[in-house]
Amino acid sequence: MCVKVTLSRFFVLLLSLSEVRSQEGWGVTYTSTQICTLKGSTVKIHCTYTYPPRIHGNVTVLETASWFTEGKDQVPVDLMTQTEYADRVQYQCGEKECTLMIEDLRESDSAEYKFRFTTNQPGGGYTAKRGVVLSVTGTPSVAAYFGYEDSVSCAVRGHEKFPSASVCVHPPTCDKVTYTDRSICAPKGSSVDISCTYSPGNGVVSKSWFNPHNNYHLLRDKDRVQVHETAGRSTLRIRDLRDTDSAEYRFKFKTRDFEWGNDLPGTTLTVTTLQVQVNRIIAVNGSYTDVELKCHSSCKPAAHRSYIWFRNGQKNTIQQTSKYRDNFHPEDNVSCALKGYEDHRSPPEYPSKLPSLSVSPSGEILEGMSVNLTCFTYANPAAKNTLYKGNQTLPLGSAGIHHFSSISSEDRGIYSCKSEDQHSVSLVLDVQYAPKLPSVSVISSGVISEGTSVTLRCSSDANPAANYTWYKEDGDSPKASGNNFTISDFRAEHGGNYYCEAQNSRGRRRSRFHLIEGEGPWKFLVSVLIKVISLVFFVVSSLLLIRERCLKNQLRTQERPEYSIEMVDYQNVTIPTSETNLIHSAIPT
């Protein structure tokens, strides 16, 4: 036993703060290292943790956080997966902090609780070597004086509404009331029995049930409320439960000299509405989703309740806790109920939040067919969805259908269906069609001449992919097969028109002719001769032009010759008449 207290003092012992030293930025710090508390109470164990924001430039992302006790072979076992903690354990985790809450503590819960987390970094997890030691003890010892008629009960401070059962100090003469249940949780619309046994030390003068927070007598609502009495037992039955019926109900009786029950706690009734919630999505595996569900209610603590699960209307006879994990398809619906109240189930829920995206017809899609894409989420009420092809939003008609009246090759691609809560699924729409008109190109290292290598390449848009066959004009037998047709040693006879034929399971198509013309031996020699003559003519012309320019420059630099003119006196010269004409013709006028 870890504490010794009086009736008025129950407490949880919290020891001083202790920190687990971090290594290279990794670490866990606990608020306390030892906690001692009472059986039946609730405990919260808190920690903060750190990790490097980056490692080698990669941003660190937290992936999992969990609490554990070391099981066999010192292997960490997540408390969420252990049946002995089912419905009693909750994780309340925020930014680099996490709290473990355990309800309805048992003495077997005494253990060392440690925290661990993982990240996206290689080996990027941290498991604390030390933890918090929790000790759970039974009823504390009490020292006091009691009379023969006294009965005693106790409660944890802060939980006075849930005391232990009354114990007579000197049985059987004491006055006491023992409630069958301290808390009852029942679904709205159902019926409930609240009962107790009582033993007055002396004869009973009067007895009744009452609600200390509402001053009305329950028997006034006789259509819904009845009290049944047997020897030493009283049962309060309330039918067609309403939200306003949630309250504490107490039983009291009077004897000639004593009244029991005005101030002592009774049975707390909670009227709840059940709802199936998606607690976490573990994995998405093609057509189904691995989901953990929780049957949510206002019942506290949840550990005292047993649950019944229904999948597509069929009762699950194995799962009886508030959590239910399974693989669910989009059309599956699930509801839950409190055990004993199977006729008052929660509304059905579709646990696979992923929408459904389907194509009709479901077989091969051929170009020109009429096709429907259906983007739909199984939900109640109906959910709104959006259909995308890439970044393009496509219209959806009634029932979430997008219609292709005559689908084409351009409609191939990836389509996505996204629900309101941003869950998305995708599919590849494959449209098959015959080859389009093939195109042919020539691949060569230079001028196509004798002895060189030439490659023809053929391509065609086709689905499924086309096979190619090469033919030469006026030839019946194929020359080659495959995308490429290579002539490694080109000769004159290889010149001519070529075409390729593309074929798949949906049809075939031929390319247009493509001419390949090479240079033969004589054409090659003539070509070379012409080039040589052209080169010689160019050189000679250039030399003559240079010589002419040089001569002109020389002429410009030479001086002009001097000339002397002798004057003749023609007056003193006698010229014969016969020679006159000759002189006149020789002398310019």
Secondary structure by P-SEA (a helix, b strand, c coil): ccccccccbbbbbbcccccccccccccccccccbbbbbccbbbbbbbccccccccccbbbbbccccccccccccccccccccccccccccccccccbbbbbbcccccccbbbbbbbbcccccccbbbbcbbbbbbbbccccccccccccbbbbbbccccccccccbbbccccccccccccccbbbbcccbbbbbcbbbbbccccccccccccccccccccccccbbbbbcccbbbbbbcccccccbbbbbbbbbccccccccccccbbbbbbbbbbbccccccccccccbbbbbbcccccccccbbbbbbcccccccccccccccccccccbbbbbbccccccccccccccccbbbbbbcccccccccbbbbbbbbbbcccbbbbbbbcccbbbbbcccbbbbbcccccccbbbbbbbcccccbbbbbbbbbbcccbbbbbbbbcccccccbbbbbbbbbbcccbbbbbbbcccccccccccccccccccccccbbbbbbbbbcccccccccbbbbbbbcaaaaaaaaaaaaaaaaaaaaaaaaaaaaaaaaaaaaacccbbbbbbbbccccccccccaaaaaaaaccc
